[in-house]
Amino acid sequence: MQRHAIAPRPDWRKKVEGVGLVYHTHDTCPYWDESAYYDFTAAEVDVLEAAANGLHQLCLQAIETVIRKQWWHRLAIPEAAVPAIVRSWERRDVSIYGRFDFAYDGAQPPKLLEYNADTPTALIEAAVAQWFWLQDRFPDADQFNSIHERLIEAWKKLKGERIHFCSVDGHAEDEQTLTYLQDTCHQAGLVTKALPIAQIGWHEARRCFVDQDDQKIGACFKLYPWEWMWQEAFGQYLPLETTRFVEPVWKMILSNKALLPILWQLFPNHPNLLPCYDSPEPLGGNYARKPRLGREGSNVTLVVKGHTLQESSGDYGEEGFVYQALAPLADFDRNHPVLGVWVVDHQVAGMGIREDARFITGNLSRFVPHLFR
């Protein structure tokens, strides 16, 4: 695993915008950064693939344990959601995608930082933008990336459904990600319709969710966290299960960082897990404090020898925190990469990398393409 500097393509902005990555630059710095790339061996890619496939299976086993032992309080899951979660899991409702975030340096085993199992972002970057970068820059190299093709195949499991695609109106990244996913669904042969999440309504006479045109929402992909869904005005009707949601409600167990101490309890000393607990004491003053339901690296505190090393701000933490052993992040000229390995339809499908000079990866951290040989 190496990091190389390289000149960006002269027309890189036009190139990435052409494949849907319109949010390529922040106010102060680039988000999409092709002034560098990561270079892997095929053996290193095999290690990452095996780690993610193995951990996904452990996560599915953890769901069974959470349900059997009734560990809902550990996950801060509302009581109203529990019966729906159990029924959704028993039906094995279709899951399209998720993303594991790993610390990896090419030498030590990949270590799981978290599982973004419900509303993962950086999808266009990983599935499309870096693939076209590879074709322009290194057409004879390969890339750990079959995400696009695998998404199309995954949607075929819902053949015959009309899928409503919902996200927050006015959020560029969410809207573009939703548009991309809707396109992959179209390519799978399904009928789709876009709908702002705020436009989901309840039709009392028909006892079903409807869109702004009073059409029934039979199936809905929502780029919107499940824990927020239950707080919406329509949340009171979710237990009636009149709509098939993607990601399914059983993903509430996996999209919660409280999964991390559960995994460590069930599979202690697993080579791809970091020690993690519901309290900091077992870690002896060296840990990352993470909110159970945090996003984009918000409200994370890194503690070394009892003192704060770095922390990030945000609005999360009301549901409590977990305490994870500090990860051995790789260091490439003060750039610290986090490897996001994508799972599509329960199988690993590719990777995207984000890096930062800080040890906490946040919403301003850069996306850097990769290849392997």
Secondary structure, 3 states (H helix, E strand, C coil): CEEEECCCCCCHHHHHHHCCCCCCECCCCECECCCEEEEECHHHHHHHHHHHHHHHHHHHHHHHHHHHHCCHHHHCCCHHHHHHHHHHHHHCCCCCEEEEEEECCCCCCCEEEEEECCCCCCHHHHHHHHHHHHHHHCCCCECCECHHHHHHHHHHHHCCCEEEEEECCCCHHHHHHHHHHHHHHHHCCCEEEEEEHHHCEEECCCCEEECCCCCECCEEEECCCHHHHCCCHHHHHHHHCCCEEECCCCHHHHCCCCHHHHHHHHCCCCCCCCCEECCCHHHCCCEEEEECCCCCCCCCEEEECCEEEEECCCCCCCCCEEEECCCCCCCECCEEEEEEEEEECCEEEEEEEEEECCCCCCCCCEEECEEEC
